[in-house]
Amino acid sequence: MNSPSVNSTKLPASQLLPLYLLALLKLAIHLSINAATAYGYFRDEFYYLACSDHLAWGYVDQPPLSIFLLRISRFLFGDSLFALRLLPAFSGAMVVFMTGIITRELGGKKFAQITAACAVFAAPIFLAYDSVYSMNCFETLFWTLGIYYFIRIIKQGKTKDWIILGIVLGLGTMNKISVLWLCAGIVAGLLCSPLRKELLTLKFWSAAGLILAIFTPYLIWQFPNNFASWEFIKNISSGKYVALSPIQFYMQQISMLNPFSLPIWVTGFIFLLFSKKMKQFRPLGITYLTVAVILLSNNTSKPNYMTPIYPILFAAGAVAIEMGIERIKQLWLKSAVPALLLIGGVIAAPIVLAILPVETYINYAKALGEKPATSEKNGIGKLPQFYADMFGWDNMVAQIAKAYNSLTPEEKAKCVILMNNYGEAGAVDLLGPKYGLPKAISGHNNYWLWGCNNSKGEIVLRIGVDMNAVLESYRSAEQVGTISDPYCMPYENNISITICRDRKIPLKDDWGEFKVYN
């Protein structure tokens, strides 16, 4: 049996047609759902939109690239739900296509390319990532592009590929710093192979210099902002996420990636590390191992942190399975394997895509044995957090507006709307203008940096606060309404709306007490 050819990029261009079709199908699915869904904006999307109104070289909880992209998207397409989710849909389609291309670089023929692309296409985690705006969909794309150019370097070592790799990884770090784990994996892969000599070349250091140069503005931003991102990372590592054992970590990944894809990526991992036919590509297996060790060393790492690296295991596994099928001459498997992956994706789709009416979804999830869940230390209601965070916003803002509009014009001029978290504040900022609401303030993440509008706290509208606690800070307070929604997160259901008056310590002088980085 012949080993995968280093000239695999010269395979007939007609083999790309299935990849184009899969990518277009992926795009069409997301665009259709975005246009038709009855679910609302996701909590974090409100925050992203608010950040795009405050362009900067950094934010408490993220580098700036995804925010810059959103600002451009809003300029071109607006901020409707459909427009907001255009870029994630296109990014997800590109990942499907590039996974097939990576498979081809590893020597995979038509079946292997389709199988690997289908594995990504049908993975629930990628369906979820590509259905809302966040840095996560772009993260997967940057990892996939980085791995592609790393493969080209393994095969050819051209200066051009090193330069492009540096640019890709540099931009990736400006989207999400987790790309640094991939950088560490690539270095480890080079060290553990004959390619270690590349570490002493100008090509390697040029790529490293590009990464640093692109990432430097974000690093510089940290200094005048008291290293806000490091404080944020420390807080979420110690207090926000549930701790997981390695077994729990991988069990959740199996579910996230589609259980039917398990044999493919496990085969891919073994194939990369131990097969003589993959000796040339052994650094890719080392890269995966390095990322796994980094994440497992912190038991509060979320399982989805590792998912961007799986396209390479899908690709390698598909190549191995293709070779096995050809050896045993059971060609019917070439239809069965992709079909099984897609069936798994269809079954999982309503769990991660907002395609069913909410009560129908609840019944469907129960039938599959899926219970509402969250990776954070919060209570959960009828819906998992991913869906619950799409409900209640319109009603919340409408009730806040009712309370705000009960004030006299003089009181409105002094009133600030102080929200508990960036989702609530972002919802007021996006949905409030039609009611005449001012921009909200909050102590959560970057909202704290944006300040309190120099307010003294004469009139402060708050939600979900304890009256006794409020009266410790204000001379008077009055509950004027209640916010309820059966599907939202429990901590935002059946909560009070309170108008607080005459803060004992001016809000602007006490703003430091409101800072919450998590």
N, C-alpha and C positions, 0 to 999 in steps of 0.2 A: 504494500500500500504506500502511495506517495504521501509525503508530508505536505502541509499547506504551502503553496507557492508564494514566494515573496513578490511575484509578478501578478498577484491576484487582482491588482487594480486595473489590469488590462482585460478583464473579463468583458464579454459583450455588453454594450450599453443597454441593450434591450432588457437585461436582467433588472435594471433599475425601475422599470414600469410598475411592478408590484409595490415597490417602496413608495413611489409617487402616489399610487392609489391608496395605500394604507395611510399615508400622511394626510392626504386630502380627505379621506373618510374621518380620520381623527378630528381634523379641523371642522368639518361639516357638523359632526356630532356636537361639539362644544358650541359652535355658533348657533345651532338650532336650539339648544337648551338655554343659552343665554338670552335668546330672543323670546322664548316662550315661558320661562320659569315663573312661577307665582311666588317663589321665595325672594327674600330681599337682599340687600347688601350684607356682606359678611362684616363682622365687627372690625377686623383689621383693615378692611378696605376703607372704612371711614377715616381711620388714622393715616393710611397712606395718602388719601386725598388731602387731608389736613397738612401733612408734611410737604406735599407738592406745592402748597401755598407758601411754604417757608423754605425755599431752596437753601441748602447749606452743603458744606463738604463732609458733614457727618451728622448722625442722629444718635440719641442715647442708645437705641436698640438695633441700629443697622447702619451699614455704610450707605452712600447716597445714590448709587447707580439706578436702582429700581425706582427711586423717587424722581430722578431726572427723566427716566423713560416715561413715567406716568405724566409728568408735566408736558412732555411733548405729545403724548397720546391725547391728553385733555385738550391741548391746543388744536389738534387735528380733528378729533372725533367727538369731543365733549365728555361729560362725565355720567352719562346714563349707564345703567347696569350693563347693557350690551356693549357699549363703547369701552367701558372700563375693563372688560374681560377679553377684549380682542387680542391683546399682546400675549396673555397666557395661552390662548388657544393656538396662536401661531407658533409660540415657543414649543408647546407640546408636540405639534405636528413635526417640527424640525427634529426633535429628539427621536421620534419614531423613525424618521428617514435616516438620521445619522447613525442610529444603531445598526440599521441594515448595511450602511457603508462601512462601519467598523467591522462588521462580520465579514464583509467582502475583503477588507484589508487583512484579516486573519486567514484568508483562503477559503472562506465559505462560498458555496455556490447558491443557486436560486433558493433551494429549500431552506438552507441555513439562514440566509438573509431574511426571508419571509418569517421564519420561526422566531428569530431574535426580535424582529420588529413587532411581531404579534405579541410577544411576551411583554414588551414595553407598552404597547397599545392597550393591552388588557389588564395591566397592573392597577389595582384600585388606588394606590397611593398617587400614581401619576395622573389618573383620571381626576382625582380630587385636587391635586396641585394646579392642574391646568384649567380648573373651573372657576377659580377666584383669583383676584389680583394679589400677588405677594412676591417676595423675592425668591420663593421656593421654586417656582416653575423655571425661572431664569437660572437658578442654581443648578438644576439638573442639566440644562442646556450647556452651561459653561463646563461642568464636569465632563459631559459627553464630548464636547469639542476638545477639551484638554486631553482626554484619553486618545482621541483620534490622532491628534498631532504627536502625542507621545509614541503611538504605534508607528507613525511615519518616521519618527526619529530612530526608533529601534531598527527599522528596516533600511533606512537610507542615511540618517544622520546629517541631513542637509542644513546649512546655516539658516535658510529661509524658514524651515519648519521650527527651528529653535526660536526664531524671532516671533513667529506667529504664536507659538506656544506661550511665550512670555507675555504677549499682548492678551491672549485669551485668559490666562490665569490671573494677570493683573486686573483685567476688567471683572473677572469672577470674584476676586477678593473685594472689589469695590461694590459688588452686589451682596455678598455674604461672606464673612470671614472664614466660614467652614471650608472654603476652597484651599485654605492653608493646610488642611489635613491632606488634601490631594497632593499638594506640593510636597509635603513630607513623605507621602507614599511614593511619589515619583523619584525623589532622592534616594529613598531606601531601595527601590527597585534597581536604580543604577548602581548603587553600592554593592548589591548582592549579585551582580552579573558582570561579564566582561566589559560592559559598557561603562564601568566605573571610571575608565580613562577619560570619558566625556566631561567628568567633573572638573578636570584640569584645563579644559579648553575655553577659548574666548567665546565660543558659541553658547556654552552653558552659562557663563557669567554674564553674557549679554542678555540672555533670557531672564536670569535672576535680577539683573539691574532694571529691566523693564517692569517686572512685577513690583519691585520696590518703588520705582518712580511713579507708577500709576497709583499705588496704594498710599504713597506718602501724604497727599492732601488730607486723607482721613486720619492718619496718624497725627498730623500737625493740628487738626481740629480738636483733638483730645486735650491739648495743653490748656487753652483758655477755658475749656469746659470741664476742668478738673477730672479728666480721664473718666468721663461719664460712662462710656461703654464698658470699661473694665469693672466699674461698680455694678453695672447692670448684669454682666456675665456672672460675677460673684453671687449676686442676689438670686438669680434664677437657678444657679447650680446648687445653692444651699437650701432654697425655700420654696420654689415654685413647682417643680416637677416631682412626680412620684419616682422613688428609687426602684430599679429593676435588676433582677439577677441576669446573668448572661443567657440563661435558658429562656426567661421571660422576654428578654430583648430580642432573641431570634424567633421565638414563637410569634411575636407580634409582627416581625418582618415577614414571616411566611404568609400571614394573613394579608398584610399590606401589598405584597408583591403578586398575590394570586396563588393559592395553594397548588394549582395545576402547573405552575412554573417551577416549583421546588426542584424536581429532577433536573431541570435544565440548568439552573444556576449552581446547584451542587456539582453537577457534572462539569460545568465550566470551571469551577474553582479547582477541582481535582485535575482536570485536563491541563490547566495553565501551570499548576505547580509541579506535576509529576510526569506528564507525558513527554516522551522524547520528541514527539512531533511538534510540541509547543515550546521546545527549549529556547528558541529565539525570543519568545514572548513571555518567558518566565518573569521578567520585571513587572508585568501586569498583575500576576498573582501576588507578588511581594507587595505591590501597591495596595491591593485589597487587604492583605493581612495587616499592613501598617495602619490603615484607616480603622480597621476593626479593633486593633489593640488600643489606639488612641481613644476611641469611643467607649470601649468596655472598661477602660481604666477609671472612668467616672460613671458610677452606677446611676446617676440621674440623667445620663444622655438619653434623648428620645430615640426610639427605634428608627423613626423616619429620617434621622440625621444621616444614616448610612445609605439610604436608598439611592442617592444619585450615582453611586458607583456600580450599581447592578447591571446597567446596560453592557458593560464589558463581560460580566459573567454570563449574561444571556447570549452574547455573541459567541463566546468560546464554547459554551455548552451546546449551542446550535450546530457549530462546526463539528464537534465530537459526535453528536447524534447523527448528523448527516453522514459522516464517515462510517458509523456503525450500521446505519440502514443500508448503505451501499454494499457493505461487506456481507450482510446476511440476506440481501436482496429481497427485503420486505418493503416494496415500494409503496404499498398502501399506507404505511405510516407517514409518508410525506404529506398526506392529506389529513390524517388523523391527529397528528401532533398540533399543528396550528389551529385546527378546529376545536380541539379540547381547550386550548388556551383562550380562544374567543368565547367559548361557552362559559368558562369561568368568569371572564370579564363581563359577559351579559348578566350573569347571576349577581355579581357584585355591584354592577353599575348603579342600581337604585340606592345602594348604601352610601355611595360617595358622590352621586350626581343628583341634583334636585329635579328629578323627572316625574316623581309621583306626588299626587296630593298628599298633604302631610299625614292625614289619618290613614290613608292607604299605605304610606311608607311605614308608619308605626306597626301596622298589621304585618306587612311584608318582613320587616326586621324581626318581629317576634317569630314568624314562621321559620326564619333562618337561624333562630337562636341568638340573634344579635341583641345585646343589651346596650342601652345608652351608656356612653363612656366619655371620659376626658383624661388627658395625660397630666392635668393640673390637679392641685389639691382643692378642688371645688366640688360642691354638691352638684348633682345632675338631675334633670327632670324627665319629661317624656321623650325628649330628643337627645341624641349625642351632642356634644358641644359644637361640633362642626356645623350642624343644622340649627341648633338652638340660637347660635350667634347670628342667625339670619332673620330672627323674628323679634317683634316688639318695638322696633325703632320708630316707625311712623307714629304709632300710638303714643310712645314715650314723648316724642317731640311735640305732638299735638297737645298733650296734657300740660307739658311745660309751657307751651305758648298760651294756653288758657290761663295759667297762673300769672304769667308775665303780663298779659294784656289786661289783667284785673288791676294792675298798678296805675297810678296817676302818671301823666307825662313827666312830672318832676321826679317821681320815684324811678321811672324807667331810665331816666338819664343817669341815675346813680347805680342802677342795678347791674350786677354781674351774675352770670349763670355758672356756678361752680359744680363741676361734675366729678364723679368718683374715679373714672378711668377714661382712657383715650377713646374707647369705643363710644361711650355716651357723649363725650365732648365732640368727637368727630361727627356723630349723628346730628347733633345740634348745629354744627357748622355747615353741614351739607343740606340738611332738610329744613333748617330753621328759617332761612331768609324768606321763604314764602309766607311765613307767619310774622315777619318783622322782627325776628329774634336777633340779638347781637351775637357775635362769636362767643363761644364758651371758653372757660378757663378750667384748668385741672392741674393737679400736682403729679399726674402720671406721666412718666417718661419725658418725651420732648415737650409736652404741654407745660411741664414745670419750667423748662428753660425759656419758653415763650412768655412766661410771666403772668401777672394778674391784672394787666391793664392799669397798673398804678392805683388800684382800687383801695379805698380806705375801709370798705366793707359796710357802708351805710345800709345798702339793700343787697342781700345775697340770696339767690334762689338755689336751693339744694334739693337733692332727692336721696331717699334711702338713708336718712340719718336718724339717730336716736335723739329724742327731744331733750332729755336730761343732759346729754353731752353737748348739744347745741347751746343750751342755756348757760353752760359754763363759759362760752365764748361770746355770746350775744346777749344784749339786754332784753330782747324780746324775740319771740318766734311764733309762727302760726302755721299749722298744717292746713293746706288749701286744696289738697287733692291726693289721689292715689293712682298709681300706674300698675296695670295688670295685663298679663298676657299668658295664656296657658302653655305656650311653646318655648318661651325664652328661657334663659338661664335662671335658676331659682333665685339667685341673689339679686335679680332685677325684676322679680315678679312680686306683686302686692306690696309695693314700696311707696312710701309717702313722698309728697311734694311739700316742701316747707319754705316759707318766706322768712328769712332771718333779718333782723334789723339791729343797727348800732353795735357793730363789733367792738368789743372792749379793747382789743389791741388791733390797730389798723391792719388790714389784710396785707398790705404791701410790706409792712414791717415784720410780719409773722410768716411770710411766704415760705421761708426755709423749712418750716414745720410740715408743710404739705408735700414735700418731695417724696415720691415713691418711684423707684427704679426697679421694675420687674416685668 
